[in-house]
């Protein structure tokens, strides 16, 4: 036996019966079959049509009120339109949609990141009433501290279903440590035998902290200036997050050359010499640096003002310890009388020094 709808306007009108009470409440998703029929005590019902077919399922997927309408018509043409209302209760909890920070996300220390999240009700729900956290959307994420952190948001729907979700994210150190490198200075030139001490340090700022800071020699060690030439010194730094920094400085070690002694004048002033006689080049390198002080192909004669035409000269090199002075006696030719020539002396440290001569 069904449930009759509200009384008709006329006692002779047909009556509609429903299979559920008006105002019935169903939980969301429950399976309910629609039943109805029409009758008349005074006539014959010729039509009984519902807003949805007999035996179909009531819509319980969408929360909120729903109405079913049935129209009954009898043989005399009298008609009754009856409606019955039921409600679907939203029993599904809402959920949180995390944008930033994302669950399991990693963010670089010191990066600029803002909170971004929202809440959504499941399909068929009544919608979101509140989406709450102690940190508002758009607020900067604290990326200054390293580690793994939690973030919680609560979602409330219109049916007052509550869901609280927590995610975890990690702030990581991806920045290499900083190397402060003062000695040897990059591009610096030191003298042979000069006392120079390596000086460097490493720092990771607010990062994970230093794990290692190593140079070719420990900081405070004396650099190798025992021989002339170009040298390198490298420092490598590791922090506890595995970030690596590497820096290399190049420096030169040169002879302590203070110019040619008399009788040679300072370049480009020419010194007159007799063609065919030996030309003495006197100079000091501040100590006996051995006999191998010249670069290959040096010294060499070059016509004054010429770009090329260099010719290696014959000569002898000697060292006077009491005077701390080298003398290179370069040969000249009688045929040079009336000419001007430069004597270019390139040392093993790569520096070139010139003296100009006129021959009579």
Secondary structure per residue as TSV (DSSP state, phi and psi in degrees):
chain	resnum	aa	ss	phi	psi
A	1	X	-	360.0	130.2
A	2	X	-	-85.7	-177.7
A	3	X	E	-102.0	120.7
A	4	X	E	-69.7	148.5
A	5	X	-	-77.5	-179.0
A	6	X	S	-56.1	151.6
A	7	X	-	-59.3	142.8
A	8	X	-	-74.6	163.9
A	9	X	S	-67.5	-32.1
A	10	X	S	-120.9	136.4
A	11	X	T	-62.4	-23.3
A	12	X	T	-87.2	-5.9
A	13	X	S	-69.0	153.7
A	14	X	-	-65.0	157.3
A	15	X	E	-114.4	139.1
A	16	X	E	-106.8	134.4
A	17	X	E	-117.5	137.0
A	18	X	E	-112.4	156.9
A	19	X	S	-85.9	-0.8
A	20	X	S	-138.3	153.3
A	21	X	-	-71.5	148.5
A	22	X	T	-65.8	131.8
A	23	X	T	87.6	10.2
A	24	X	E	-61.8	144.0
A	25	X	E	-117.0	129.6
A	26	X	E	-122.2	143.9
A	27	X	E	-70.5	150.5
A	28	X	T	-60.0	130.1
A	29	X	T	91.0	-3.5
A	30	X	-	-70.6	150.2
A	31	X	-	-91.5	113.6
A	32	X	-	-130.9	127.8
A	33	X	B	-97.5	134.6
A	34	X	-	-81.3	127.9
A	35	X	-	-128.4	140.3
A	36	X	E	-159.0	157.5
A	37	X	E	-154.0	164.5
A	38	X	E	-124.7	145.3
A	39	X	E	-146.2	164.7
A	40	X	-	-146.8	136.8
A	41	X	S	-86.7	-11.7
A	42	X	S	-119.2	-7.6
A	43	X	S	-156.1	-168.7
A	44	X	-	-112.2	129.6
A	45	X	E	-78.8	124.1
A	46	X	E	-105.7	-10.3
A	47	X	E	-152.4	133.8
A	48	X	E	-142.7	94.1
A	49	X	E	-119.7	128.7
A	50	X	E	-100.3	163.4
A	51	X	S	-67.5	-17.7
A	52	X	S	-140.1	156.0
A	53	X	-	-67.5	151.6
A	54	X	T	-61.8	134.6
A	55	X	T	85.4	-2.8
A	56	X	-	-78.2	168.3
A	57	X	B	-88.7	135.6
A	58	X	-	-65.6	145.4
A	59	X	-	-76.0	106.5
A	60	X	-	-116.0	14.8
A	61	X	S	-84.7	-32.0
A	62	X	S	-99.7	117.1
A	63	X	-	-66.5	151.4
A	64	X	E	117.0	-174.3
A	65	X	E	-78.8	146.0
A	66	X	E	-135.7	151.8
A	67	X	E	-130.3	134.7
A	68	X	E	-115.2	132.6
A	69	X	E	-120.5	136.3
A	70	X	E	-127.0	135.6
A	71	X	E	-113.2	122.2
A	72	X	E	-110.0	135.4
A	73	X	E	-132.0	131.9
A	74	X	E	-100.6	-179.5
A	75	X	T	-62.5	-32.8
A	76	X	T	-81.5	-2.5
A	77	X	-	91.9	6.1
A	78	X	-	-74.3	141.2
A	79	X	E	-129.8	138.2
A	80	X	E	-124.5	126.6
A	81	X	E	-110.5	115.1
A	82	X	E	-120.4	141.4
A	83	X	E	-125.8	143.1
A	84	X	E	-129.7	137.3
A	85	X	E	-114.4	139.7
A	86	X	E	-134.1	159.5
A	87	X	E	-122.1	145.8
A	88	X	E	-108.3	125.6
A	89	X	E	-87.3	126.8
A	90	X	-	-75.5	108.2
A	91	X	-	-111.6	4.9
A	92	X	S	-94.5	129.3
A	93	X	-	-71.4	147.3
A	94	X	-	-74.3	175.5
A	95	X	E	-137.7	162.2
A	96	X	E	-101.2	136.4
A	97	X	E	-105.9	107.1
A	98	X	E	-89.5	124.6
A	99	X	E	-99.8	-69.0
A	100	X	E	-135.6	125.7
A	101	X	S	-75.1	149.4
A	102	X	-	-88.1	153.8
A	103	X	T	-65.0	122.8
A	104	X	T	79.1	5.7
A	105	X	-	-71.5	152.5
A	106	X	E	-120.2	140.1
A	107	X	E	-134.3	141.2
A	108	X	E	-71.9	139.3
A	109	X	T	-58.2	131.7
A	110	X	T	82.9	-0.8
A	111	X	-	-75.4	159.3
A	112	X	-	-95.0	109.3
A	113	X	-	-136.1	139.5
A	114	X	B	-120.3	150.8
A	115	X	-	-66.8	136.6
A	116	X	E	-147.6	113.2
A	117	X	E	-155.2	167.3
A	118	X	E	-157.9	175.6
A	119	X	E	-127.9	147.8
A	120	X	E	-142.1	144.6
A	121	X	-	-91.6	150.7
A	122	X	-	-66.2	157.9
A	123	X	T	-53.2	133.2
A	124	X	T	91.7	-8.0
A	125	X	S	-74.9	175.6
A	126	X	-	-86.6	-6.2
A	127	X	-	104.3	168.0
A	128	X	E	-86.1	132.3
A	129	X	E	-93.6	-40.3
A	130	X	E	-152.5	147.9
A	131	X	E	-135.9	101.9
A	132	X	E	-125.0	143.0
A	133	X	-	-151.4	163.4
A	134	X	S	-77.2	-6.2
A	135	X	S	-123.1	121.1
A	136	X	-	-75.9	159.6
A	137	X	T	-61.6	137.8
A	138	X	T	92.6	-9.1
A	139	X	-	-76.8	142.0
A	140	X	B	-65.5	136.5
A	141	X	-	-76.9	135.1
A	142	X	-	-76.0	106.0
A	143	X	-	-109.7	17.1
A	144	X	S	-80.9	-25.7
A	145	X	S	-105.6	139.8
A	146	X	-	-85.2	149.5
A	147	X	E	135.3	-174.8
A	148	X	E	-107.6	132.6
A	149	X	E	-130.1	161.2
A	150	X	E	-111.7	152.1
A	151	X	E	-141.9	129.9
A	152	X	E	-121.9	137.5
A	153	X	E	-132.3	139.3
A	154	X	E	-109.1	135.7
A	155	X	E	-117.9	134.8
A	156	X	E	-128.1	127.5
A	157	X	E	-96.2	178.4
A	158	X	T	-67.2	-17.2
A	159	X	T	-90.5	3.7
A	160	X	-	69.1	22.5
A	161	X	-	-72.1	136.4
A	162	X	E	-119.5	136.7
A	163	X	E	-133.7	129.4
A	164	X	E	-119.2	121.7
A	165	X	E	-121.9	141.6
A	166	X	E	-126.0	132.5
A	167	X	E	-120.1	166.1
A	168	X	E	-124.7	142.4
A	169	X	E	-138.4	164.1
A	170	X	E	-129.3	135.9
A	171	X	E	-99.6	122.5
A	172	X	E	-117.4	156.1
A	173	X	-	-97.6	110.1
A	174	X	-	-116.4	9.5
A	175	X	S	-96.8	125.8
A	176	X	-	-63.7	152.9
A	177	X	-	-66.4	166.4
A	178	X	E	-104.3	135.1
A	179	X	E	-107.0	125.0
A	180	X	E	-104.4	119.0
A	181	X	E	-131.4	101.4
A	182	X	E	-102.4	-26.4
A	183	X	E	-149.1	130.8
A	184	X	S	-72.2	140.1
A	185	X	-	-69.4	142.4
A	186	X	T	-65.4	124.0
A	187	X	T	85.7	3.0
A	188	X	-	-72.7	155.6
A	189	X	E	-120.8	128.4
A	190	X	E	-119.4	158.1
A	191	X	E	-87.3	151.0
A	192	X	T	-56.8	127.2
A	193	X	T	83.1	-3.0
A	194	X	-	-67.8	140.5
A	195	X	-	-87.2	112.6
A	196	X	-	-132.3	132.4
A	197	X	B	-109.4	134.4
A	198	X	-	-61.8	138.0
A	199	X	E	-142.3	113.9
A	200	X	E	-155.4	161.1
A	201	X	E	-151.9	163.2
A	202	X	E	-130.0	146.5
A	203	X	E	-147.6	139.8
A	204	X	-	-107.8	9.2
A	205	X	T	59.5	-129.2
A	206	X	T	-92.7	14.2
A	207	X	S	-75.2	-154.7
A	208	X	S	-74.1	-12.6
A	209	X	-	103.2	155.8
A	210	X	E	-76.5	139.0
A	211	X	E	-106.8	-35.5
A	212	X	E	-159.3	144.2
A	213	X	E	-143.9	99.3
A	214	X	E	-127.0	136.8
A	215	X	E	-111.7	175.1
A	216	X	S	-56.7	-31.4
A	217	X	S	-133.3	155.1
A	218	X	-	-62.4	150.1
A	219	X	T	-60.0	133.8
A	220	X	T	99.5	-9.0
A	221	X	-	-79.6	154.2
A	222	X	B	-80.5	133.3
A	223	X	-	-73.4	158.4
A	224	X	-	-81.3	106.0
A	225	X	-	-122.1	24.6
A	226	X	S	-75.5	-21.3
A	227	X	S	-137.5	152.4
A	228	X	-	-75.0	161.0
A	229	X	E	131.2	-177.4
A	230	X	E	-95.0	132.0
A	231	X	E	-132.6	162.5
A	232	X	E	-127.5	155.4
A	233	X	E	-140.9	126.8
A	234	X	E	-119.1	147.1
A	235	X	E	-128.5	135.0
A	236	X	E	-124.3	133.0
A	237	X	E	-123.0	136.0
A	238	X	E	-122.6	135.1
A	239	X	E	-101.1	176.7
A	240	X	T	-72.3	-14.1
A	241	X	T	-89.2	-0.2
A	242	X	-	89.7	4.7
A	243	X	-	-74.2	143.6
A	244	X	E	-124.6	138.5
A	245	X	E	-125.0	141.4
A	246	X	E	-138.9	133.7
A	247	X	E	-140.9	135.3
A	248	X	E	-125.0	130.8
A	249	X	E	-109.3	139.2
A	250	X	E	-107.8	132.7
A	251	X	E	-136.7	160.3
A	252	X	E	-116.0	145.8
A	253	X	E	-114.3	121.1
A	254	X	E	-122.0	157.6
A	255	X	-	-69.2	149.9
A	256	X	-	-83.8	81.7
A	257	X	-	-98.8	125.9
A	258	X	-	-112.4	12.7
A	259	X	-	107.9	170.2
A	260	X	B	-84.1	142.7
A	261	X	-	-85.8	167.5
A	262	X	T	-54.8	141.4
A	263	X	T	-94.3	6.7
A	264	X	S	-78.4	131.0
A	265	X	-	-82.8	161.0
A	266	X	S	-66.9	136.0
A	267	X	T	-65.5	137.6
A	268	X	T	-99.1	19.7
A	269	X	S	-66.3	128.2
A	270	X	E	-79.8	147.6
A	271	X	E	-108.8	123.7
A	272	X	E	-74.4	136.4
A	273	X	E	-138.6	158.9
A	274	X	-	-88.6	125.3
A	275	X	T	-59.0	137.8
A	276	X	T	94.0	-12.1
A	277	X	S	-98.2	163.9
A	278	X	-	-68.9	143.6
A	279	X	E	-110.7	113.1
A	280	X	E	-85.0	123.2
A	281	X	E	-105.5	112.8
A	282	X	E	-110.7	130.8
A	283	X	E	-157.4	161.3
A	284	X	-	-119.9	141.0
A	285	X	-	-114.4	18.3
A	286	X	S	55.1	68.7
A	287	X	S	117.5	160.8
A	288	X	-	-77.9	108.6
A	289	X	-	-98.8	13.1
A	290	X	-	88.5	178.7
A	291	X	S	-90.3	-10.9
A	292	X	-	-97.9	64.3
A	293	X	-	-102.3	-11.3
A	294	X	B	-95.4	144.9
A	295	X	-	-74.1	163.2
A	296	X	T	-60.3	137.0
A	297	X	T	80.5	13.9
A	298	X	-	-129.7	150.9
A	299	X	S	-71.6	164.5
A	300	X	E	-145.4	146.3
A	301	X	E	-88.4	140.2
A	302	X	E	-136.4	130.0
A	303	X	E	-56.2	136.7
A	304	X	T	-55.7	130.5
A	305	X	T	81.6	-5.0
A	306	X	-	-84.1	148.1
A	307	X	S	-83.7	-40.2
A	308	X	S	-127.4	-162.8
A	309	X	-	92.3	17.1
A	310	X	-	-67.0	136.6
A	311	X	E	-134.4	124.1
A	312	X	E	-61.9	135.0
A	313	X	-	-99.4	150.6
A	314	X	-	-82.8	151.6
A	315	X	E	174.1	175.8
A	316	X	E	-125.0	143.0
A	317	X	E	-113.8	132.9
A	318	X	E	-136.7	160.4
A	319	X	E	-129.6	130.6
A	320	X	E	-106.1	107.3
A	321	X	T	-66.2	-38.1
A	322	X	T	-65.3	-32.3
A	323	X	T	-96.0	-5.9
A	324	X	T	48.6	57.2
A	325	X	E	-144.9	135.5
A	326	X	E	-92.1	148.4
A	327	X	E	-133.0	124.1
A	328	X	E	-110.6	116.6
A	329	X	E	-95.2	102.5
A	330	X	E	-88.4	143.1
A	331	X	-	-84.7	153.0
A	332	X	-	-133.3	168.4
A	333	X	-	-114.4	146.5
A	334	X	G	-62.7	-28.7
A	335	X	G	-66.3	-10.8
A	336	X	G	-82.5	-1.4
A	337	X	T	-54.2	131.8
A	338	X	T	84.6	7.7
A	339	X	-	-115.0	168.8
A	340	X	E	-121.7	132.5
A	341	X	E	-140.0	148.1
A	342	X	E	-101.8	137.3
A	343	X	E	-103.2	109.7
A	344	X	E	-97.0	120.9
A	345	X	E	-112.2	109.1
A	346	X	E	-100.1	119.9
A	347	X	B	-83.5	167.2
A	348	X	T	-65.7	-16.2
A	349	X	T	-82.1	-2.5
A	350	X	S	95.2	-5.7
A	351	X	-	-84.9	145.9
A	352	X	E	-118.5	134.2
A	353	X	E	-127.0	137.9
A	354	X	E	-119.0	148.4
A	355	X	E	-133.1	139.7
A	356	X	E	-109.5	137.9
A	357	X	E	-133.1	143.2
A	358	X	E	-112.4	138.0
A	359	X	E	-109.5	134.2
A	360	X	-	-110.0	360.0
